[in-house]
């Protein structure tokens, strides 16, 4: 639910934002004159949450919904009161306002003279922020004169496996969180007073950056609040190593100012390489890795999607389902690769067709090269479990999987533009500057997943064709990148003297 701007009125989402950071709350009500990047993935997540919430209503059938769209806040409040007064047993999206705090309750269930709150989340467990969420609702309902008997958090049970129609009672798990909510409820009046004082204050709160910027959620205002952090800062250091915020509090921000003896070996290498624009290579280790490969060599990459509501039989919530692959095959060293690809048609289970086509083009004796083998292996093994008649052929390919990420993860090869990362998105431009994901309509796996969901919702054939073209182009680059990175590793100039 979007926050209403201005004044000291609050919503549940604004209170949760204020609990994370009061500066973020103030900025939500007083947007800065600063360009913030769009986050289309947030709308996709919101839409998915709405779908989960609607499905969860089947746990308590026969209720009446108070819609958000099409009714003013006042009308939603009036409609909710009418339903309560008329004896409604179950209300979906019941709407309340107390002390200028506006909330909607996912599922409100009458319990004698009291009411039960059932908050629906698409996560798989109860988190602290969920308890705060329900505590706000409890506080407002009490203020409106309603007695709350129980509070429940309804979340996804990721052990459920779909077979046939969705069994709502098995898809969802419900946990009684009443006592934990009551413990938080005691401090709610003070919290509300503090947040209102922040909004009535003289200006933007002087709250510095810290771990709270990403806990429990990544804050929308990070680009604004972090604008004083320079390029090549301590926050570019990868890994857990040194406490970056402890350095920050000591006034150490630039990478050039970090005491190198406080860094672990990996972070020290990153810092020195970045500052000196230096690369490093261990030719013996690189050669040892290359010796584990053979031809024919198949560069393989999967794209998968996951969703809280399993779309097909034999799928668990959030199970990664492959819908696309790209494959570049080289028959011998230096050979120009032959490209194969697959992209599932929308709204059908793609797994059988995908794996049959893949097995048909990957020779049984081929080396299968991936980037992060754990992912591709897990996809292949789930397909083997799903299709026993293909399991032996799949396991042969799994046994032949090798991982191009290994020499970069071990830093057998390290180029300073990688910025401490061994992600292919960082390795590719550092190793093969002429290739890049920049400018692609779809440029990462998350965007590919969202594109697949969009593809399943499209009716326009031309729009569908254009989206498929963009998806194929992205996935093709993933495996072409592997081909070119491997060529870089194999080059004698790299092994002897890899210059900047």
C-alpha positions as CSV (number, residue, x, y, z in Angstrom):
1,X,0.0,0.0,0.0
2,X,1.4,3.3,-1.0
3,X,2.0,5.9,1.7
4,X,0.0,9.1,1.7
5,X,2.3,12.1,1.5
6,X,2.3,15.0,4.0
7,X,1.2,15.4,7.6
8,X,1.8,12.9,10.4
9,X,-0.7,10.3,9.1
10,X,0.8,6.8,9.1
11,X,0.2,3.5,7.6
12,X,1.4,0.1,8.6
13,X,4.1,0.1,5.9
14,X,5.3,3.6,7.0
15,X,5.6,2.5,10.6
16,X,7.6,-0.5,9.6
17,X,9.8,1.8,7.5
18,X,10.2,4.0,10.5
19,X,11.2,1.1,12.7
20,X,14.0,0.3,10.3
21,X,15.1,4.0,10.0
22,X,13.3,7.2,11.0
23,X,15.2,9.0,8.3
24,X,13.6,6.7,5.7
25,X,10.2,7.4,7.2
26,X,10.8,11.2,6.9
27,X,12.0,10.8,3.3
28,X,9.0,8.8,2.4
29,X,6.8,11.7,3.5
30,X,9.2,14.4,2.2
31,X,10.7,12.9,-1.0
32,X,14.2,14.4,-1.7
33,X,15.0,16.2,-4.9
34,X,17.3,13.4,-6.0
35,X,16.9,10.8,-8.8
36,X,16.2,7.4,-7.3
37,X,16.4,4.4,-9.6
38,X,13.2,2.6,-10.6
39,X,12.7,-0.9,-9.1
40,X,10.3,-2.7,-11.4
41,X,11.0,-5.9,-9.5
42,X,9.2,-4.5,-6.5
43,X,5.9,-4.2,-8.5
44,X,6.4,-7.8,-9.6
45,X,6.9,-8.9,-6.0
46,X,3.9,-6.9,-4.9
47,X,1.7,-8.6,-7.6
48,X,2.9,-12.0,-6.5
49,X,2.1,-11.2,-2.9
50,X,-1.4,-10.2,-3.9
51,X,-1.8,-13.5,-5.7
52,X,-0.7,-15.4,-2.6
53,X,-3.0,-13.3,-0.4
54,X,-6.0,-14.0,-2.6
55,X,-5.3,-17.8,-2.6
56,X,-4.9,-17.8,1.2
57,X,-8.5,-16.5,1.5
58,X,-9.6,-20.0,0.6
59,X,-8.4,-21.1,4.1
60,X,-11.5,-19.2,5.3
61,X,-14.1,-19.4,2.6
62,X,-17.2,-17.3,2.4
63,X,-15.7,-14.1,3.5
64,X,-16.3,-10.6,2.1
65,X,-13.5,-8.4,0.7
66,X,-13.1,-4.7,1.3
67,X,-11.3,-3.7,-1.9
68,X,-8.5,-1.2,-1.9
69,X,-9.0,-0.2,-5.6
70,X,-12.2,1.7,-6.4
71,X,-13.0,2.8,-2.8
72,X,-11.8,5.8,-0.9
73,X,-10.2,5.3,2.5
74,X,-13.4,6.6,4.1
75,X,-15.5,4.2,2.1
76,X,-13.3,1.2,3.0
77,X,-13.6,2.1,6.7
78,X,-17.4,2.4,6.4
79,X,-17.7,-0.8,4.5
80,X,-15.7,-2.7,7.2
81,X,-17.8,-1.3,10.0
82,X,-21.0,-2.3,8.2
83,X,-19.7,-5.9,7.8
84,X,-18.8,-6.1,11.4
85,X,-22.2,-4.7,12.6
86,X,-24.0,-7.0,10.2
87,X,-22.4,-10.1,11.7
88,X,-19.8,-11.0,9.1
89,X,-17.8,-14.0,10.2
90,X,-14.8,-13.5,7.8
91,X,-13.6,-10.3,6.2
92,X,-10.8,-10.0,3.7
93,X,-8.7,-6.8,3.7
94,X,-10.7,-5.4,6.6
95,X,-9.8,-1.7,6.9
96,X,-9.3,0.3,10.1
97,X,-8.0,3.7,11.2
98,X,-7.0,4.8,14.7
99,X,-5.0,7.8,15.7
100,X,-4.5,8.6,12.0
101,X,-2.9,5.1,11.4
102,X,-4.4,3.2,8.5
103,X,-4.2,-0.6,8.2
104,X,-5.7,-3.4,6.2
105,X,-6.0,-6.9,7.8
106,X,-5.5,-9.7,5.3
107,X,-8.0,-12.0,6.9
108,X,-10.1,-11.1,9.9
109,X,-12.0,-14.0,11.5
110,X,-14.7,-13.6,14.1
111,X,-14.0,-15.5,17.3
112,X,-17.0,-15.2,19.6
113,X,-17.0,-11.6,20.9
114,X,-13.4,-11.1,19.6
115,X,-11.5,-11.4,16.4
116,X,-8.5,-13.3,15.0
117,X,-5.9,-11.6,12.8
118,X,-4.5,-13.8,10.1
119,X,-1.6,-12.1,8.3
120,X,-0.5,-13.7,5.0
121,X,3.1,-13.6,3.9
122,X,4.8,-15.3,0.9
123,X,7.9,-16.2,2.9
124,X,8.5,-19.6,4.4
125,X,8.9,-18.7,8.1
126,X,8.0,-16.1,10.7
127,X,10.4,-13.1,10.7
128,X,10.7,-10.4,13.4
129,X,9.4,-7.8,10.9
130,X,6.2,-9.9,10.5
131,X,5.7,-9.6,14.3
132,X,6.0,-5.9,14.1
133,X,3.6,-5.9,11.2
134,X,0.9,-7.7,13.1
135,X,1.5,-5.7,16.3
136,X,0.6,-2.5,14.4
137,X,-2.6,-4.1,13.2
138,X,-3.4,-5.3,16.8
139,X,-2.8,-1.8,18.1
140,X,-5.1,-0.2,15.6
141,X,-7.9,-2.7,16.1
142,X,-7.7,-2.2,19.8
143,X,-7.9,1.5,19.3
144,X,-11.1,1.0,17.2
145,X,-12.7,-0.9,20.0
146,X,-12.2,-4.5,18.7
147,X,-10.9,-7.2,20.9
148,X,-8.2,-9.5,19.3
149,X,-8.2,-13.0,20.7
150,X,-5.4,-14.6,18.5
151,X,-2.8,-13.5,15.9
152,X,-1.6,-15.9,13.2
153,X,1.1,-15.7,10.6
154,X,0.1,-17.6,7.5
155,X,3.1,-18.4,5.3
156,X,4.2,-20.8,2.6
157,X,5.1,-24.4,3.5
158,X,7.9,-25.2,1.2
159,X,7.7,-28.9,1.9
160,X,4.4,-29.1,-0.1
161,X,4.6,-30.8,-3.5
162,X,1.8,-30.1,-5.9
163,X,-0.1,-33.0,-7.4
164,X,-3.2,-31.9,-9.2
165,X,-5.1,-28.9,-8.1
166,X,-3.5,-26.7,-5.4
167,X,-4.3,-27.9,-1.9
168,X,-4.5,-24.6,-0.1
169,X,-4.4,-26.2,3.3
170,X,-1.1,-27.9,2.5
171,X,0.4,-25.0,0.6
172,X,0.1,-22.7,3.7
173,X,1.3,-23.2,7.3
174,X,-0.2,-21.1,10.1
175,X,1.7,-20.2,13.2
176,X,0.2,-18.7,16.4
177,X,2.2,-15.6,17.1
178,X,-0.1,-14.1,19.7
179,X,2.3,-14.0,22.6
180,X,5.1,-12.5,20.6
181,X,2.8,-9.8,19.2
182,X,1.5,-8.9,22.6
183,X,5.1,-8.4,23.8
184,X,5.6,-5.9,21.0
185,X,2.3,-4.3,21.5
186,X,3.3,-2.8,24.9
187,X,5.8,-0.4,23.2
188,X,3.6,0.5,20.2
189,X,2.2,3.8,21.7
190,X,5.8,5.0,22.4
191,X,6.9,4.0,18.9
192,X,4.0,5.8,17.3
193,X,4.8,8.9,19.3
194,X,8.4,8.9,18.4
195,X,7.6,8.4,14.7
196,X,5.2,11.3,14.8
197,X,7.7,13.5,16.5
198,X,10.2,12.7,13.7
199,X,7.6,13.8,11.1
200,X,6.8,17.0,13.0
201,X,10.5,17.8,13.5
202,X,12.3,20.6,11.9
203,X,13.8,18.7,9.0
204,X,15.5,15.6,7.7
205,X,16.8,13.5,10.7
206,X,20.6,13.4,11.0
207,X,20.8,9.6,10.8
208,X,24.0,8.2,9.3
209,X,24.3,5.1,7.1
210,X,24.7,1.8,8.8
211,X,23.7,-1.9,8.7
212,X,20.1,-0.8,9.2
213,X,20.1,0.4,5.5
214,X,19.7,-3.3,4.5
215,X,18.0,-4.8,7.5
216,X,15.3,-6.1,7.3
217,X,14.9,-4.7,3.8
218,X,17.1,-2.8,1.3
219,X,16.1,0.8,1.8
220,X,14.7,2.8,-1.2
221,X,16.9,5.7,-0.2
222,X,20.3,4.1,-0.3
223,X,21.4,6.0,-3.4
224,X,20.5,9.3,-1.7
225,X,21.9,8.6,1.8
226,X,25.1,7.0,0.4
227,X,25.9,9.7,-2.1
228,X,28.9,10.8,-0.1
229,X,30.6,7.5,-0.4
230,X,33.3,7.8,-3.1
231,X,34.3,5.3,-5.8
232,X,36.9,2.7,-4.5
233,X,35.6,2.8,-0.9
234,X,35.8,0.4,1.9
235,X,32.3,-0.7,1.0
236,X,33.6,-2.2,-2.2
237,X,35.5,-4.8,-0.2
238,X,34.1,-8.2,-0.8
239,X,33.5,-10.9,1.8
240,X,33.0,-10.8,5.5
241,X,36.6,-10.0,6.6
242,X,37.0,-6.5,8.1
243,X,34.0,-4.7,9.8
244,X,33.4,-2.0,7.2
245,X,31.1,0.1,9.4
246,X,33.7,0.0,12.2
247,X,36.2,1.5,9.7
248,X,33.6,4.0,8.6
249,X,33.0,5.2,12.2
250,X,36.8,5.7,12.5
251,X,36.6,8.1,9.5
252,X,38.2,5.5,7.1
253,X,36.1,5.6,3.9
254,X,38.4,5.5,0.9
255,X,40.1,2.3,0.0
256,X,43.4,4.1,-0.1
257,X,43.1,4.9,3.6
258,X,42.5,1.4,4.9
259,X,45.3,-0.1,7.1
260,X,46.1,-3.1,4.9
261,X,47.2,-5.2,7.9
262,X,43.6,-5.1,9.1
263,X,42.3,-6.9,6.0
264,X,42.2,-10.6,5.4
265,X,44.3,-11.9,2.5
266,X,41.5,-11.8,-0.1
267,X,40.4,-8.3,0.8
268,X,44.0,-7.1,0.9
269,X,44.6,-8.5,-2.5
270,X,41.5,-6.7,-3.8
271,X,42.5,-3.4,-2.2
272,X,46.1,-3.5,-3.5
273,X,45.1,-4.6,-7.0
274,X,42.4,-1.9,-7.2
275,X,44.7,0.9,-5.9
276,X,47.7,-0.2,-8.1
277,X,45.6,-1.3,-11.1
278,X,47.4,-4.6,-11.0
279,X,46.5,-8.1,-12.1
280,X,47.7,-11.5,-10.9
281,X,47.9,-14.9,-12.3
282,X,49.1,-18.3,-11.2
283,X,49.9,-20.1,-14.5
284,X,50.4,-23.5,-12.9
285,X,47.0,-23.4,-11.2
286,X,45.3,-22.2,-14.4
287,X,47.0,-25.0,-16.4
288,X,45.9,-27.6,-13.8
289,X,42.4,-26.4,-14.2
290,X,42.5,-26.4,-18.0
291,X,43.9,-30.0,-17.8
292,X,40.6,-31.1,-16.2
293,X,38.6,-30.2,-19.4
294,X,38.3,-32.1,-22.6
295,X,36.5,-32.0,-26.0
296,X,33.8,-32.0,-27.1
297,X,33.3,-29.1,-24.7
298,X,29.7,-28.0,-24.0
299,X,29.2,-24.6,-22.4
300,X,25.9,-24.8,-20.6
301,X,23.7,-22.2,-18.8
302,X,20.1,-22.6,-17.5
303,X,17.6,-20.0,-16.7
304,X,15.0,-20.9,-14.0
305,X,12.0,-19.4,-12.3
306,X,10.6,-20.0,-8.8
307,X,7.3,-19.0,-7.3
308,X,5.5,-19.5,-4.0
309,X,2.6,-21.1,-5.8
310,X,3.8,-24.2,-7.6
311,X,2.6,-24.0,-11.2
312,X,3.0,-27.6,-12.2
313,X,2.7,-31.1,-10.7
314,X,5.8,-32.3,-8.9
315,X,6.9,-28.8,-8.0
316,X,7.5,-27.4,-4.5
317,X,7.1,-23.7,-3.6
318,X,10.2,-21.8,-4.6
319,X,11.6,-24.8,-6.4
320,X,13.8,-23.6,-9.3
321,X,12.2,-24.8,-12.6
322,X,14.3,-24.6,-15.7
323,X,12.6,-22.9,-18.7
324,X,15.5,-22.0,-20.9
325,X,19.0,-23.1,-21.7
326,X,21.8,-21.9,-23.9
327,X,24.6,-24.3,-25.1
328,X,27.7,-23.5,-27.1
329,X,29.5,-26.7,-28.2
330,X,33.2,-26.8,-29.3
331,X,34.3,-30.1,-30.9
332,X,38.0,-29.3,-30.4
333,X,40.2,-26.5,-29.0
334,X,40.0,-23.3,-30.9
335,X,36.9,-24.5,-32.9
336,X,34.2,-21.9,-33.5
337,X,31.3,-23.1,-31.3
338,X,28.0,-24.3,-32.5
339,X,25.0,-22.8,-30.6
340,X,21.9,-24.6,-29.4
341,X,19.1,-23.0,-27.4
342,X,15.7,-23.7,-25.9
343,X,13.0,-21.4,-24.5
344,X,9.8,-22.9,-23.2
345,X,6.5,-21.8,-24.6
346,X,4.4,-20.0,-22.1
347,X,2.2,-21.7,-19.5
348,X,3.2,-25.3,-20.0
349,X,5.5,-27.5,-17.9
350,X,8.7,-27.2,-19.9
351,X,10.9,-29.7,-18.1
352,X,10.4,-32.9,-20.2
353,X,10.9,-31.2,-23.5
354,X,13.8,-29.2,-22.2
355,X,15.8,-32.1,-20.9
356,X,15.0,-34.3,-23.9
357,X,16.3,-31.7,-26.2
358,X,19.4,-31.1,-24.0
359,X,20.3,-34.8,-23.9
360,X,19.9,-35.0,-27.7
361,X,22.6,-32.3,-28.3
362,X,25.1,-33.0,-25.4
363,X,27.2,-36.0,-26.3
364,X,27.5,-38.5,-23.5
365,X,31.3,-38.3,-23.5
366,X,31.4,-34.5,-23.6
367,X,32.8,-32.2,-20.9
368,X,30.0,-30.0,-19.7
369,X,31.3,-26.6,-18.6
370,X,29.2,-24.4,-16.4
371,X,29.7,-21.2,-14.4
372,X,28.8,-22.2,-10.8
373,X,28.3,-25.9,-11.2
374,X,26.3,-26.3,-8.0
375,X,23.4,-24.5,-9.7
376,X,23.4,-26.5,-13.0
377,X,24.0,-29.8,-11.2
378,X,21.0,-29.2,-8.9
379,X,18.8,-28.5,-11.8
380,X,19.9,-31.6,-13.7
381,X,19.5,-33.8,-10.6
382,X,16.0,-32.6,-9.9
383,X,15.2,-33.5,-13.5
384,X,16.7,-36.9,-13.1
385,X,14.5,-37.5,-10.0
386,X,11.5,-36.3,-11.9
387,X,12.1,-38.5,-15.0
388,X,13.5,-41.9,-13.9
389,X,13.6,-43.1,-17.5
390,X,16.1,-40.3,-18.3
391,X,18.0,-40.4,-15.0
392,X,20.9,-42.5,-16.1
393,X,21.6,-40.3,-19.2
394,X,21.3,-37.2,-17.0
395,X,23.7,-38.5,-14.4
396,X,26.3,-39.3,-17.1
397,X,26.2,-35.6,-18.0
398,X,26.3,-34.5,-14.3
399,X,29.4,-36.6,-13.8
400,X,31.1,-34.7,-16.6
401,X,30.3,-31.2,-15.3
402,X,33.2,-28.8,-14.7
403,X,33.1,-25.3,-13.3
404,X,34.7,-22.3,-15.1
405,X,34.2,-20.3,-11.9
406,X,36.8,-22.2,-10.0
407,X,40.0,-20.4,-11.2
408,X,38.3,-17.0,-10.5
409,X,36.9,-18.0,-7.2
410,X,40.4,-19.3,-6.1
411,X,41.9,-16.2,-7.7
412,X,44.2,-18.2,-9.9
413,X,43.4,-15.3,-12.2
414,X,42.6,-12.0,-10.8
415,X,42.1,-8.7,-12.7
416,X,41.6,-5.6,-10.7
417,X,38.3,-4.5,-12.5
418,X,36.6,-7.6,-11.0
419,X,36.4,-5.6,-7.7
420,X,36.9,-8.7,-5.6
421,X,34.0,-10.6,-7.3
422,X,34.1,-13.8,-9.3
423,X,30.6,-13.3,-10.7
424,X,30.5,-13.8,-14.5
425,X,28.9,-10.3,-14.7
426,X,32.2,-8.9,-13.3
427,X,34.6,-11.4,-14.8
428,X,33.4,-11.0,-18.4
429,X,34.1,-7.3,-18.9
430,X,37.5,-7.7,-17.1
431,X,38.6,-10.7,-19.2
432,X,36.8,-9.9,-22.5
433,X,36.2,-6.1,-22.7
434,X,34.5,-6.3,-26.0
435,X,31.7,-8.3,-24.5
436,X,29.3,-6.9,-22.0
437,X,25.8,-7.2,-20.5
438,X,25.4,-3.4,-20.7
439,X,22.6,-2.3,-22.9
440,X,20.8,-5.6,-23.0
441,X,17.0,-5.4,-22.4
442,X,17.4,-8.4,-20.0
443,X,20.8,-8.3,-18.3
444,X,20.6,-10.7,-15.3
445,X,18.9,-13.9,-14.1
446,X,16.3,-12.0,-12.0
447,X,15.2,-10.0,-15.0
448,X,15.1,-13.2,-17.1
449,X,12.8,-14.7,-14.4
450,X,10.5,-11.7,-14.5
451,X,10.5,-11.8,-18.3
452,X,9.3,-15.4,-18.2
453,X,6.5,-14.4,-15.9
454,X,5.6,-11.6,-18.3
455,X,5.8,-13.9,-21.2
456,X,3.2,-16.2,-19.6
457,X,0.8,-13.2,-19.2
458,X,1.2,-11.8,-22.7
459,X,-1.6,-12.0,-25.3
460,X,0.0,-9.8,-28.0
461,X,1.9,-12.1,-30.4
462,X,4.3,-9.3,-31.5
463,X,5.1,-8.3,-27.9
464,X,5.6,-12.0,-27.0
465,X,8.0,-12.5,-30.0
466,X,10.0,-9.4,-29.0
467,X,10.3,-10.6,-25.4
468,X,11.4,-14.0,-26.5
469,X,14.0,-12.4,-28.7
470,X,15.4,-10.5,-25.7
471,X,15.4,-13.6,-23.5
472,X,17.3,-15.7,-26.1
473,X,19.8,-12.9,-26.6
474,X,20.6,-12.7,-22.9
475,X,21.0,-16.4,-22.3
476,X,23.1,-16.8,-25.4
477,X,25.5,-14.2,-24.1
478,X,25.9,-16.2,-20.8
479,X,27.4,-19.2,-22.7
480,X,29.2,-17.1,-25.3
481,X,30.9,-15.3,-22.4
482,X,32.1,-18.7,-21.1
483,X,33.6,-19.5,-24.5
484,X,35.5,-16.2,-24.6
485,X,36.6,-16.4,-21.0
486,X,38.0,-19.9,-21.5
487,X,39.8,-18.7,-24.6
488,X,41.4,-16.0,-22.4
489,X,42.5,-18.6,-19.9
490,X,43.9,-20.7,-22.7
491,X,45.9,-17.9,-24.4
492,X,49.6,-18.2,-24.1
493,X,49.8,-14.4,-23.7
494,X,47.6,-14.7,-20.6
495,X,49.7,-17.4,-19.1
496,X,53.0,-15.6,-19.7
497,X,52.2,-12.0,-19.0
498,X,48.6,-10.7,-18.7
499,X,48.9,-7.0,-19.0
500,X,46.2,-4.4,-18.0
